[in-house]
Amino acid sequence: MCGADCWTDHRLIVSKLKLRILPMRRPQGQKTAKRLNVSKMKKIAEDFSSNLERKLTDTVDDGGTRIEKPWSAFRNAVY
């Protein structure tokens, strides 16, 4: 009895379900992720920090009224 002119198309259906959410399982046979060596990153972070600090001190505003130039210099230094 399908169709727009049939009275059963608009009746409510009540159903009872038993749903279970299973915990995620680790795939079998695959290796776990290796740990990253972050000791090399310390030197890179220090170089980045000193370089960024040097660039930001060069962009100090001299008290001008235009704000676009210092913001664009800051954006370029951070980028």
Contacts in CASP RR format, 6 or more apart in sequence:
PFRMAT RR
TARGET T0000
AUTHOR 0000-0000-0000
METHOD contacts of the structure
MODEL  1
MCGADCWTDHRLIVSKLKLRILPMRRPQGQKTAKRLNVSKMKKIAEDFSS
NLERKLTDTVDDGGTRIEKPWSAFRNAVY
1 8 0 8 1.000
2 9 0 8 1.000
3 9 0 8 1.000
52 77 0 8 1.000
52 78 0 8 1.000
55 77 0 8 1.000
56 74 0 8 1.000
56 77 0 8 1.000
58 73 0 8 1.000
58 77 0 8 1.000
59 70 0 8 1.000
59 73 0 8 1.000
59 74 0 8 1.000
59 77 0 8 1.000
61 70 0 8 1.000
END
